Amino acid sequence: MKGGKRGLMLISSALSLSLLFGCAGGGQSSEPGSPETGEAGENAKTVISVTFRDDGIGENGAFYKWLKEVSASYPNPDVEIKPTPIQASEGDYFAKVALALKSTETAPDIVTEDTFILNSDASAGYLEPLDDRLQDWEDWNNGSFIEAMKKGVTASDGKVYGVPYNTDSRGLWYNKEIFKQVGLPEDWQPKSWEEVLNAARTIKEQAPDIVPIWMNMGKATGEATSMQTYEMLLYGTGERLYDDASGKWIIKSQGILDALGFVETVNKEGLGPPLSKVLNGQAGNTASREYLPQGKLAISLDGSWITGNYLETGAAPWPEYKDVLGFAPMPTSEGQPPGSITLAGGWALSIPSNSKNKDEAWEFIKYALNKDNTQKLVTSSGNITVRTDVAKDPGYTQMPFNEIATAYLQNADFRPSQEKYPEVSTQIQTMVEAVATGTSPQDAMNKYAQDVTRIVGADNVVEK
């Protein structure tokens, strides 16, 4: 997850791009930035390459399907939109994108950026600032975009480096049928971590063939481990990763020990899935696409978007999901105010600095992220919209769980908008996996403290 200033380990530029990019639809296989992109002849179309993460289901993925649909309706006959997916785990995607963005020969024209990595990629010089273009785009300036969501695409230099297309919240998905079976309330609203653990203990005792609770715990699941597990827990203690007042990273605290202690308890008491399932790069998909729909999992700490899997066009169609699942807020550690916590993130479309077709790429972004096309994307993927006009549309509001997921944003927190965050996040993943595999929280925290100090410098850390 490190690139440029992130300290990405240098990889030979001779690495075959076939290892980076999955074949594009329709049998195309040329990489972004190839002569195909508008240089083949006077009457050749300008080919705009769009790079995004393929999590293993190829053209059946919600983003892939949406991109093909939007491309087919794009009104400029002189432009062809070419999907150039990268098949990778979440953690590997960012490293592979960083490698591709370094060169005009491999950079796509448009890239999907997780907002947590955007500041780092912008600081490394990989992304094009969009401020001059945005000032002439009516949608950006007339209130169509939620103002708070613009912060996620604004880097530390104050410039905007992407147009957001979704956001999300996180909480506890649970199977109401399993809860009823073991005598737990179908309208579950846990008030503390202990209530969450007690529910998991009840499930283990009453339904031993069912996994009580699933959380991402491995390095292979990358940012999902950092954000959806560790930061949901840490922020629930009232502590944060970064102390804004002092401008320093918190490397040792009771909150860190408490968060890791929750992970330790789940594993020591056998409340989670087998480590072989949870420590691989497909763990999130296994939980959401297999274990939950098949009734093999009772509670999953995950994001609002997972219901996109269950739509008719999703990766794991499950028509009954809206009746079987509940979505409870993740409580703070002891129920202290504000009572619950969620982390919000999101994705954006950005233009790489090394794109050869910036003007055409920008025109397509404006079209792809207009009201109608944004609504198609968020409703097919299960995400929360960043557009105020979509948020009011009946086609969006009638989607199951959208109202609940949006309400959780009232207590939302965000990852630090710091250039070093991606490197710190990698150490979080290492720390959590260490505890999951038997290291004590104290020892894991001590190692984390050493590693983060090495990354950010001794003057930029603090102990609480």
ZAMARGU-4260 file (C-alpha; in steps of 0.2 Angstrom, whole numbers, plus 5000, padded with zeros to 4 digits):
<rodrens>
0) 5000/5000/5000 | 5015/5011/4999 | 5020/5021/4983 | 5032/5036/4980 | 5033/5044/4996
5) 5024/5030/5004 | 5040/5020/5002 | 5034/5007/4990 | 5048/4995/4987 | 5055/4997/4970
10) 5049/4985/4958 | 5058/4982/4941 | 5050/4992/4928 | 5052/4977/4917 | 5039/4968/4926
15) 5026/4961/4914 | 5011/4972/4914 | 5001/4956/4912 | 5004/4954/4930 | 4996/4970/4934
20) 4981/4972/4922 | 4967/4959/4919 | 4962/4958/4901 | 4949/4971/4896 | 4932/4966/4890
25) 4929/4960/4873 | 4946/4952/4872 | 4956/4968/4872 | 4972/4966/4882 | 4983/4981/4878
30) 4988/4991/4893 | 4984/5009/4897 | 4995/5022/4889 | 4998/5011/4873 | 4998/5018/4856
35) 4980/5012/4854 | 4975/5028/4864 | 4972/5039/4850 | 4988/5038/4841 | 4985/5025/4828
40) 4978/5035/4814 | 4969/5051/4809 | 4952/5043/4811 | 4956/5032/4826 | 4945/5034/4841
45) 4953/5041/4857 | 4953/5027/4869 | 4951/5032/4887 | 4957/5018/4899 | 4949/5016/4916
50) 4958/5007/4930 | 4949/4999/4945 | 4950/4984/4956 | 4943/4968/4951 | 4940/4958/4966
55) 4940/4941/4957 | 4923/4941/4948 | 4928/4950/4933 | 4914/4957/4922 | 4901/4952/4935
60) 4907/4965/4947 | 4895/4980/4950 | 4908/4993/4945 | 4913/4984/4929 | 4895/4981/4924
65) 4891/5000/4927 | 4906/5006/4918 | 4902/4996/4902 | 4884/5002/4903 | 4889/5020/4905
70) 4902/5018/4891 | 4889/5011/4879 | 4878/5027/4882 | 4893/5039/4881 | 4887/5052/4867
75) 4904/5056/4860 | 4907/5044/4845 | 4925/5049/4844 | 4929/5042/4861 | 4930/5023/4867
80) 4930/5019/4885 | 4942/5004/4889 | 4940/4995/4906 | 4958/4990/4912 | 4954/4981/4929
85) 4968/4976/4941 | 4964/4959/4949 | 4971/4960/4966 | 4966/4959/4984 | 4962/4976/4992
90) 4979/4978/5000 | 4988/4974/4984 | 4978/4985/4973 | 4985/5001/4979 | 5003/4995/4977
95) 4999/4990/4959 | 4991/5006/4955 | 5005/5016/4962 | 5017/5006/4950 | 5006/5009/4935
100) 5004/5028/4939 | 5023/5031/4939 | 5025/5030/4920 | 5016/5038/4905 | 5018/5020/4897
105) 5007/5012/4910 | 4996/5026/4918 | 4978/5024/4914 | 4968/5040/4909 | 4956/5038/4924
110) 4959/5028/4940 | 4948/5024/4955 | 4955/5030/4971 | 4950/5025/4988 | 4949/5042/4997
115) 4961/5036/5011 | 4975/5034/4998 | 4971/5049/4988 | 4981/5062/4998 | 4997/5051/4997
120) 4995/5048/4979 | 4993/5067/4976 | 5008/5071/4987 | 5018/5059/4977 | 5014/5068/4961
125) 5004/5054/4953 | 4987/5063/4952 | 4981/5079/4942 | 4973/5093/4952 | 4955/5096/4946
130) 4951/5113/4953 | 4952/5123/4937 | 4941/5110/4929 | 4929/5109/4943 | 4925/5128/4944
135) 4917/5126/4927 | 4906/5111/4932 | 4889/5116/4937 | 4886/5100/4947 | 4901/5103/4958
140) 4895/5121/4962 | 4876/5120/4964 | 4875/5109/4979 | 4873/5093/4970 | 4887/5085/4980
145) 4887/5084/4999 | 4900/5097/5005 | 4907/5085/5018 | 4911/5072/5005 | 4922/5085/4995
150) 4934/5084/5010 | 4939/5066/5006 | 4945/5071/4989 | 4955/5087/4995 | 4973/5084/4998
155) 4984/5092/5011 | 4989/5106/4999 | 4971/5111/4998 | 4968/5105/4980 | 4955/5093/4974
160) 4961/5077/4966 | 4946/5067/4962 | 4927/5067/4960 | 4919/5056/4974 | 4906/5043/4968
165) 4901/5034/4984 | 4903/5034/5003 | 4899/5021/5016 | 4896/5017/5034 | 4900/5002/5045
170) 4891/4992/5057 | 4886/4975/5063 | 4876/4964/5050 | 4867/4950/5059 | 4856/4936/5054
175) 4839/4938/5062 | 4834/4920/5059 | 4849/4914/5068 | 4846/4926/5082 | 4828/4920/5084
180) 4834/4902/5084 | 4846/4905/5099 | 4835/4917/5109 | 4843/4933/5104 | 4832/4948/5100
185) 4828/4950/5081 | 4829/4969/5083 | 4847/4969/5090 | 4854/4985/5097 | 4870/4981/5107
190) 4875/4995/5119 | 4893/4989/5123 | 4907/4978/5117 | 4902/4966/5130 | 4885/4964/5123
195) 4892/4960/5106 | 4903/4947/5114 | 4890/4939/5124 | 4879/4938/5109 | 4893/4929/5100
200) 4895/4917/5115 | 4877/4913/5115 | 4878/4908/5097 | 4893/4897/5099 | 4885/4888/5113
205) 4867/4886/5105 | 4873/4884/5087 | 4890/4877/5087 | 4890/4874/5068 | 4888/4893/5065
210) 4902/4906/5065 | 4897/4918/5079 | 4906/4934/5072 | 4918/4938/5058 | 4930/4953/5057
215) 4944/4956/5045 | 4960/4952/5054 | 4974/4950/5041 | 4987/4959/5031 | 4980/4951/5016
220) 4963/4961/5018 | 4973/4977/5019 | 4963/4993/5023 | 4948/4982/5027 | 4957/4976/5042
225) 4963/4994/5047 | 4947/5003/5045 | 4933/4990/5047 | 4940/4981/5062 | 4954/4991/5071
230) 4948/5008/5069 | 4930/5004/5072 | 4936/4997/5089 | 4949/5010/5093 | 4938/5025/5089
235) 4925/5016/5100 | 4936/5018/5115 | 4936/5037/5112 | 4954/5037/5106 | 4961/5041/5088
240) 4975/5036/5078 | 4982/5054/5076 | 4981/5068/5089 | 4976/5083/5079 | 4980/5095/5093
245) 4999/5090/5094 | 5000/5084/5076 | 5007/5067/5082 | 5003/5049/5079 | 4997/5040/5095
250) 5008/5024/5097 | 5004/5018/5114 | 4988/5020/5124 | 4975/5010/5134 | 4963/5012/5119
255) 4975/5003/5108 | 4976/4989/5121 | 4957/4988/5122 | 4955/4987/5104 | 4967/4973/5102
260) 4960/4965/5117 | 4943/4963/5108 | 4952/4954/5094 | 4961/4943/5106 | 4945/4938/5115
265) 4936/4934/5099 | 4951/4922/5094 | 4955/4915/5111 | 4936/4910/5114 | 4934/4903/5096
270) 4921/4916/5092 | 4927/4919/5074 | 4930/4909/5059 | 4946/4898/5056 | 4961/4908/5053
275) 4964/4900/5037 | 4948/4909/5031 | 4950/4926/5039 | 4969/4928/5035 | 4968/4927/5016
280) 4964/4941/5003 | 4946/4935/5000 | 4941/4934/5018 | 4928/4949/5015 | 4920/4941/5000
285) 4919/4924/5009 | 4910/4932/5024 | 4898/4942/5013 | 4895/4931/4998 | 4896/4914/5006
290) 4894/4913/5025 | 4880/4926/5027 | 4869/4921/5013 | 4871/4902/5017 | 4866/4905/5035
295) 4884/4900/5041 | 4888/4917/5050 | 4878/4926/5063 | 4887/4943/5065 | 4898/4952/5053
300) 4907/4968/5056 | 4907/4976/5039 | 4902/4990/5027 | 4885/4996/5021 | 4889/4991/5003
305) 4889/4972/5006 | 4870/4971/5001 | 4876/4975/4983 | 4881/4957/4982 | 4863/4951/4985
310) 4854/4961/4971 | 4849/4951/4956 | 4864/4958/4946 | 4876/4956/4961 | 4890/4943/4964
315) 4879/4933/4976 | 4860/4935/4972 | 4850/4933/4988 | 4832/4940/4987 | 4828/4936/5005
320) 4842/4947/5012 | 4831/4962/5016 | 4821/4951/5027 | 4834/4940/5035 | 4848/4953/5039
325) 4848/4966/5052 | 4861/4981/5052 | 4865/4986/5070 | 4876/5001/5075 | 4893/4996/5082
330) 4892/5002/5100 | 4906/5011/5109 | 4917/5001/5120 | 4906/5004/5136 | 4891/5013/5129
335) 4899/5030/5132 | 4893/5045/5121 | 4889/5045/5107 | 4884/5027/5110 | 4889/5021/5093
340) 4903/5023/5080 | 4906/5021/5062 | 4920/5025/5050 | 4916/5033/5033 | 4926/5032/5018
345) 4923/5031/4999 | 4930/5031/4982 | 4933/5044/4968 | 4937/5045/4950 | 4954/5053/4947
350) 4965/5058/4933 | 4983/5052/4934 | 4997/5065/4930 | 5004/5054/4917 | 4987/5052/4908
355) 4989/5056/4889 | 4971/5061/4887 | 4966/5072/4902 | 4953/5083/4893 | 4944/5068/4886
360) 4945/5059/4903 | 4938/5074/4912 | 4923/5075/4900 | 4919/5056/4903 | 4920/5059/4922
365) 4907/5072/4921 | 4896/5061/4911 | 4899/5046/4922 | 4896/5054/4938 | 4880/5064/4933
370) 4865/5061/4944 | 4857/5047/4933 | 4873/5037/4931 | 4879/5040/4949 | 4862/5033/4955
375) 4864/5018/4944 | 4881/5014/4952 | 4876/5016/4970 | 4860/5007/4969 | 4869/4992/4960
380) 4883/4992/4972 | 4875/4995/4988 | 4884/5010/4993 | 4879/5027/5000 | 4877/5042/4988
385) 4888/5057/4989 | 4875/5067/4979 | 4861/5077/4987 | 4850/5075/4972 | 4852/5056/4972
390) 4849/5055/4990 | 4831/5062/4988 | 4827/5051/4973 | 4814/5037/4977 | 4824/5025/4967
395) 4838/5027/4980 | 4828/5029/4996 | 4818/5013/4993 | 4834/5002/4993 | 4834/4992/5009
400) 4846/4998/5023 | 4850/5014/5014 | 4841/5025/5027 | 4849/5016/5041 | 4867/5016/5034
405) 4865/5035/5030 | 4859/5038/5048 | 4875/5030/5055 | 4885/5044/5046 | 4879/5056/5060
410) 4892/5048/5071 | 4904/5045/5058 | 4923/5048/5059 | 4936/5048/5046 | 4954/5041/5044
415) 4968/5054/5046 | 4971/5065/5031 | 4989/5063/5033 | 5002/5058/5020 | 5009/5044/5031
420) 4993/5036/5034 | 4994/5022/5021 | 5011/5017/5029 | 5004/5018/5046 | 4989/5007/5040
425) 5001/4994/5035 | 5008/4993/5052 | 4990/4992/5059 | 4987/4977/5049 | 5002/4968/5055
430) 4998/4972/5073 | 4980/4965/5071 | 4986/4949/5062 | 4999/4947/5076 | 4986/4947/5089
435) 4974/4936/5079 | 4988/4923/5078 | 4993/4923/5096 | 5004/4938/5100 | 4999/4947/5116
440) 4991/4965/5114 | 5005/4973/5124 | 5019/4965/5113 | 5009/4969/5097 | 5007/4987/5102
445) 5026/4989/5107 | 5031/4982/5089 | 5018/4994/5081 | 5025/5009/5091 | 5043/5005/5085
450) 5037/5003/5067 | 5027/5019/5067 | 5041/5029/5075 | 5053/5023/5061 | 5040/5028/5048
455) 5035/5045/5054 | 5050/5050/5065 | 5052/5051/5084 | 5046/5069/5085 | 5030/5065/5077
460) 5023/5052/5089 | 5016/5052/5107 | 5011/5040/5120 | 4994/5042/5130
</rodrens>
